[in-house]
Amino acid sequence: MPTCHNCDTPISATFVRVFGDNDGTLEGCVHCLSSTELTGSDGRHESPSLRH
């Protein structure tokens, strides 16, 4: 079973597939990172402006 590279907590292969990089490397998990750090999102999304 894969483990978190940060805290060595066992994690599922699905978790690595979703939150890891293309090489299968995971920088953290729900035990050692906040949800913002885990998803890489800061809450700002680029969206196209709507013009009428």
MARFILO-200531 format. One record per residue: residue in one letter; x, y, z of N, C-alpha, C in turn. Coordinates in nm, 4 decimals. Layout:
MARFILO-200531
(A (X Y Z) (X Y Z) (X Y Z))
...
//
This chain:
MARFILO-200531
(M (0.0846 -0.1171 0.0000) (0.0000 0.0000 0.0000) (0.0897 0.1241 0.0000))
(P (0.0560 0.2249 -0.0823) (0.1366 0.3475 -0.0845) (0.1266 0.4229 0.0479))
(T (0.2272 0.5031 0.0748) (0.2261 0.5871 0.1947) (0.2542 0.7314 0.1560))
(C (0.2105 0.8225 0.2407) (0.2353 0.9655 0.2224) (0.3858 0.9912 0.2336))
(H (0.4402 1.0697 0.1429) (0.5837 1.0999 0.1457) (0.6190 1.1972 0.2572))
(N (0.5179 1.2601 0.3151) (0.5408 1.3588 0.4199) (0.5327 1.2984 0.5602))
(C (0.4301 1.2144 0.5847) (0.4099 1.1635 0.7210) (0.4051 1.0107 0.7297))
(D (0.4224 0.9418 0.6183) (0.4235 0.7949 0.6115) (0.2912 0.7280 0.6480))
(T (0.1809 0.8017 0.6429) (0.0497 0.7435 0.6664) (0.0100 0.6593 0.5455))
(P (-0.0409 0.5384 0.5658) (-0.0874 0.4575 0.4525) (-0.2042 0.5267 0.3815))
(I (-0.2004 0.5286 0.2490) (-0.3063 0.5897 0.1689) (-0.3401 0.4971 0.0533))
(S (-0.4581 0.5127 -0.0008) (-0.5011 0.4243 -0.1096) (-0.4401 0.4676 -0.2426))
(A (-0.4337 0.3744 -0.3342) (-0.3843 0.4039 -0.4688) (-0.4752 0.5051 -0.5380))
(T (-0.6039 0.5001 -0.5086) (-0.6975 0.5967 -0.5660) (-0.6664 0.7373 -0.5173))
(F (-0.6334 0.7520 -0.3898) (-0.5975 0.8824 -0.3346) (-0.4747 0.9377 -0.4061))
(V (-0.3757 0.8533 -0.4301) (-0.2545 0.8953 -0.5013) (-0.2889 0.9351 -0.6442))
(R (-0.3759 0.8597 -0.7090) (-0.4148 0.8906 -0.8467) (-0.4839 1.0257 -0.8556))
(V (-0.5682 1.0569 -0.7580) (-0.6437 1.1816 -0.7606) (-0.5585 1.3005 -0.7169))
(F (-0.4824 1.2863 -0.6100) (-0.4116 1.4001 -0.5522) (-0.2614 1.4022 -0.5801))
(G (-0.2081 1.2960 -0.6368) (-0.0653 1.2921 -0.6673) (-0.0345 1.3577 -0.8007))
(D (0.0939 1.3662 -0.8322) (0.1326 1.4213 -0.9615) (0.1339 1.3105 -1.0670))
(N (0.1775 1.3421 -1.1862) (0.1757 1.2440 -1.2958) (0.2701 1.1272 -1.2736))
(D (0.3659 1.1424 -1.1829) (0.4596 1.0343 -1.1519) (0.4140 0.9501 -1.0332))
(G (0.2964 0.9826 -0.9760) (0.2469 0.9092 -0.8605) (0.3057 0.9562 -0.7289))
(T (0.3700 1.0727 -0.7299) (0.4276 1.1284 -0.6080) (0.3224 1.2114 -0.5362))
(L (0.3110 1.1901 -0.4077) (0.2149 1.2626 -0.3262) (0.2918 1.3405 -0.2212))
(E (0.2740 1.4713 -0.2177) (0.3480 1.5565 -0.1247) (0.2881 1.5581 0.0154))
(G (0.1643 1.5147 0.0304) (0.1002 1.5139 0.1608) (-0.0350 1.4458 0.1529))
(C (-0.0982 1.4306 0.2672) (-0.2287 1.3647 0.2727) (-0.3204 1.4430 0.3662))
(V (-0.4395 1.3906 0.3898) (-0.5368 1.4600 0.4743) (-0.4903 1.4699 0.6193))
(H (-0.3918 1.3912 0.6571) (-0.3417 1.3949 0.7942) (-0.2385 1.5045 0.8160))
(C (-0.1707 1.5478 0.7099) (-0.0626 1.6447 0.7288) (-0.0780 1.7724 0.6459))
(L (-0.1801 1.7817 0.5597) (-0.2035 1.9018 0.4805) (-0.3475 1.9477 0.4956))
(S (-0.3691 2.0777 0.4810) (-0.5060 2.1287 0.4800) (-0.5694 2.0948 0.3455))
(S (-0.7002 2.1060 0.3360) (-0.7663 2.0743 0.2095) (-0.7227 2.1701 0.0993))
(T (-0.6939 2.2956 0.1338) (-0.6458 2.3919 0.0349) (-0.5091 2.3517 -0.0178))
(E (-0.4201 2.3107 0.0708) (-0.2873 2.2663 0.0283) (-0.2964 2.1384 -0.0544))
(L (-0.3854 2.0509 -0.0153) (-0.3991 1.9221 -0.0830) (-0.4485 1.9380 -0.2262))
(T (-0.5460 2.0245 -0.2462) (-0.6023 2.0424 -0.3800) (-0.5244 2.1429 -0.4628))
(G (-0.4377 2.2216 -0.3980) (-0.3623 2.3225 -0.4717) (-0.4476 2.4405 -0.5114))
(S (-0.5612 2.4571 -0.4474) (-0.6537 2.5647 -0.4807) (-0.6479 2.6732 -0.3751))
(D (-0.6477 2.7971 -0.4211) (-0.6515 2.9080 -0.3260) (-0.7867 2.9781 -0.3275))
(G (-0.8847 2.9177 -0.3931) (-1.0195 2.9721 -0.3944) (-1.0452 3.0705 -0.5068))
(R (-0.9434 3.1070 -0.5812) (-0.9617 3.2000 -0.6924) (-0.9630 3.1203 -0.8215))
(H (-1.0670 3.1399 -0.8980) (-1.0791 3.0689 -1.0248) (-1.0860 3.1702 -1.1378))
(E (-1.0115 3.1444 -1.2415) (-1.0193 3.2276 -1.3607) (-1.1457 3.1878 -1.4352))
(S (-1.2335 3.2829 -1.4556) (-1.3535 3.2527 -1.5309) (-1.3703 3.3588 -1.6388))
(P (-1.4209 3.3189 -1.7523) (-1.4408 3.4169 -1.8592) (-1.5481 3.5164 -1.8201))
(S (-1.5289 3.6412 -1.8592) (-1.6296 3.7421 -1.8272) (-1.7472 3.7262 -1.9225))
(L (-1.8641 3.7524 -1.8718) (-1.9849 3.7430 -1.9531) (-2.0206 3.8821 -2.0019))
(R (-2.0358 3.8970 -2.1307) (-2.0712 4.0265 -2.1893) (-2.2011 4.0113 -2.2654))
(H (-2.2838 4.1100 -2.2532) (-2.4126 4.1081 -2.3246) (-2.4076 4.2002 -2.4416))
//
